[in-house]
């Protein structure tokens, strides 16, 4: 299913979705996150919607923001976008932040009550990379990811949003993505997402601000 087919599917699902719930948006690392299933296992009374789309860069999410976020009118949004921008050596961290901030500005203008959580980018493991991933991960290094995370955290503080890092359970002793948790050095198995949930659930279950 390509990006446009996924958008069409989400647009259809949005028609019967309950507004004012919790939404997760981003690229493949979000799309592959079985967050609806994992939240239902731990807190079945909480409704969440995953609107991640594999391959998305920041400008694509900006263009599809109505379907992926705005139509759902979330009261709380968890967003992880920009890792595919980091895979492009021509895109600087500063340019990534400019693109990301445009997304946040639009959400803030249209849905000012929504609480927004900017999720830290996940680590990679170049040592566990499949051959076809090595060129990508030579650009999207953990050093570059770390620099981007610091920039996103600064942006979150500047704009009044929350930056959350739920990577503790994903990392091995060297700071890489645990080899047992990755499919090919970058994307994450369900076991890895379950480790993330241990740190993510307190944010999902936070009481809404008055």
C-alpha positions as CSV (number, residue, x, y, z in Angstrom):
1,X,0.0,0.0,0.0
2,X,1.5,3.3,-1.0
3,X,1.3,6.6,0.8
4,X,-1.7,7.9,-1.0
5,X,-3.6,4.6,-0.4
6,X,-2.7,4.9,3.3
7,X,-4.0,8.4,3.4
8,X,-7.2,7.4,1.8
9,X,-7.6,4.6,4.3
10,X,-7.0,7.0,7.2
11,X,-9.4,9.5,5.7
12,X,-12.1,6.9,5.7
13,X,-11.3,5.7,9.3
14,X,-11.4,9.3,10.5
15,X,-15.1,9.6,9.6
16,X,-16.0,7.2,12.4
17,X,-13.2,8.0,14.8
18,X,-14.1,9.8,18.1
19,X,-12.7,13.3,18.3
20,X,-10.7,14.5,21.3
21,X,-8.7,11.3,21.8
22,X,-4.9,10.6,21.7
23,X,-3.2,10.5,18.3
24,X,0.2,9.2,17.3
25,X,1.7,10.6,14.0
26,X,4.9,10.2,12.1
27,X,6.7,8.0,9.6
28,X,7.4,4.2,9.4
29,X,8.7,4.0,12.9
30,X,5.3,5.2,14.0
31,X,3.2,3.3,11.5
32,X,4.9,0.0,12.6
33,X,4.4,0.8,16.3
34,X,1.4,-1.3,17.4
35,X,0.4,1.4,19.8
36,X,-3.3,0.8,19.5
37,X,-2.9,-2.8,20.5
38,X,-0.3,-2.2,23.2
39,X,-2.3,0.6,24.9
40,X,-5.4,-1.5,24.7
41,X,-3.6,-4.3,26.6
42,X,-2.6,-2.0,29.4
43,X,-5.4,0.6,29.5
44,X,-8.4,-0.5,27.5
45,X,-10.4,2.5,28.6
46,X,-8.0,4.8,26.6
47,X,-8.6,5.4,22.9
48,X,-5.6,6.0,20.7
49,X,-5.2,6.4,16.9
50,X,-2.0,5.7,15.0
51,X,-1.7,7.8,11.9
52,X,1.9,7.1,11.0
53,X,2.8,6.6,7.3
54,X,6.0,4.9,6.2
55,X,8.4,6.9,4.2
56,X,7.0,10.3,5.3
57,X,9.4,13.2,5.7
58,X,8.4,16.4,7.5
59,X,7.1,18.2,4.4
60,X,4.9,15.2,3.5
61,X,3.3,15.2,7.0
62,X,2.8,18.9,6.8
63,X,0.9,18.4,3.5
64,X,-1.2,15.6,5.0
65,X,-1.7,17.2,8.4
66,X,-5.5,17.3,8.1
67,X,-5.8,13.5,7.7
68,X,-3.0,12.5,10.1
69,X,-3.8,14.9,12.9
70,X,-6.3,17.8,12.4
71,X,-9.4,15.9,11.4
72,X,-9.2,13.9,14.6
73,X,-9.1,17.0,16.8
74,X,-6.9,15.2,19.3
75,X,-6.6,16.5,22.9
76,X,-3.1,15.0,23.0
77,X,-0.7,14.3,20.1
78,X,2.5,12.2,20.2
79,X,4.6,12.9,17.1
80,X,7.8,11.4,15.8
81,X,8.7,12.8,12.4
82,X,12.0,13.7,10.8
83,X,14.0,10.5,10.8
84,X,13.7,10.2,7.0
85,X,14.9,13.8,6.7
86,X,18.0,12.7,8.7
87,X,18.6,9.9,6.1
88,X,19.2,12.7,3.5
89,X,22.7,14.1,3.8
90,X,21.6,17.3,2.1
91,X,19.1,18.1,4.9
92,X,20.8,19.9,7.8
93,X,19.5,19.7,11.4
94,X,18.6,23.4,11.2
95,X,16.5,22.8,8.0
96,X,14.8,19.8,9.8
97,X,13.9,22.0,12.7
98,X,12.4,24.7,10.4
99,X,10.2,22.1,8.7
100,X,9.2,20.6,12.0
101,X,8.3,23.9,13.5
102,X,6.0,24.7,10.6
103,X,4.0,21.5,11.4
104,X,3.8,22.5,15.1
105,X,2.8,26.1,14.3
106,X,-0.1,24.9,12.1
107,X,-1.3,22.5,14.7
108,X,-1.1,25.1,17.4
109,X,-3.1,27.6,15.3
110,X,-5.9,25.2,14.5
111,X,-5.9,23.1,17.7
112,X,-4.5,25.3,20.4
113,X,-5.8,23.2,23.3
114,X,-4.0,20.1,22.1
115,X,-1.1,18.9,24.3
116,X,1.9,18.0,22.0
117,X,4.6,15.5,22.9
118,X,7.7,15.5,20.7
119,X,9.2,12.0,20.8
120,X,12.9,11.5,20.7
121,X,14.3,9.8,17.6
122,X,15.1,6.2,18.2
123,X,18.7,4.9,18.0
124,X,20.0,2.7,15.2
125,X,22.4,-0.2,15.2
126,X,24.8,-0.1,12.2
127,X,26.5,-3.3,13.4
128,X,23.2,-5.2,13.0
129,X,22.3,-3.5,9.7
130,X,21.2,-5.5,6.7
131,X,23.5,-4.9,3.7
132,X,20.8,-2.8,2.0
133,X,20.6,-0.5,5.0
134,X,24.3,0.3,5.5
135,X,24.4,3.3,3.1
136,X,21.4,4.9,4.8
137,X,22.8,4.3,8.3
138,X,26.2,5.7,7.3
139,X,24.2,9.0,7.1
140,X,21.6,8.5,9.8
141,X,24.1,7.8,12.5
142,X,23.5,7.8,16.2
143,X,25.6,10.9,16.5
144,X,23.4,12.7,14.0
145,X,20.3,11.4,15.8
146,X,21.7,12.7,19.1
147,X,22.3,16.1,17.6
148,X,18.7,16.2,16.1
149,X,17.2,15.1,19.5
150,X,19.0,18.0,21.2
151,X,17.6,20.4,18.6
152,X,14.1,19.0,18.9
153,X,14.2,19.2,22.7
154,X,15.3,22.9,22.4
155,X,12.5,23.5,20.0
156,X,10.0,21.9,22.3
157,X,11.0,24.0,25.3
158,X,11.0,27.2,23.1
159,X,7.5,26.5,21.8
160,X,6.0,25.2,25.1
161,X,5.6,21.6,24.1
162,X,6.8,18.4,25.8
163,X,9.9,16.5,24.7
164,X,9.9,12.9,25.8
165,X,12.7,10.3,25.5
166,X,11.5,6.8,25.7
167,X,14.6,5.2,24.4
168,X,16.0,3.8,27.6
169,X,14.7,0.3,27.1
170,X,15.7,0.2,23.5
171,X,19.5,0.8,24.0
172,X,22.3,-1.6,24.6
173,X,25.3,-0.7,26.8
174,X,26.9,1.2,23.9
175,X,23.8,3.4,23.2
176,X,22.9,1.5,20.0
177,X,19.5,0.0,19.3
178,X,19.5,-3.5,20.8
179,X,20.3,-6.0,18.0
180,X,17.5,-8.3,19.2
181,X,15.0,-5.5,18.8
182,X,15.7,-4.5,15.2
183,X,14.7,-5.9,11.9
184,X,17.6,-4.5,9.9
185,X,19.4,-2.0,12.0
186,X,16.7,0.7,12.0
187,X,13.1,-0.5,12.1
188,X,11.9,-2.1,15.4
189,X,10.4,-5.5,16.2
190,X,7.3,-5.7,18.4
191,X,9.5,-6.7,21.4
192,X,11.3,-3.3,21.0
193,X,8.0,-1.4,20.9
194,X,7.0,-3.2,24.1
195,X,10.1,-2.0,25.8
196,X,9.2,1.6,24.7
197,X,5.7,1.2,26.1
198,X,7.2,0.8,29.6
199,X,8.4,4.4,29.5
200,X,5.6,5.7,27.2
201,X,2.6,4.7,29.2
202,X,3.0,7.2,32.0
203,X,2.7,10.0,29.4
204,X,-0.3,8.3,27.8
205,X,-2.0,8.1,31.1
206,X,-1.1,11.6,32.3
207,X,-4.2,13.5,33.5
208,X,-5.2,16.2,31.0
209,X,-4.2,19.8,32.0
210,X,-7.0,21.9,33.4
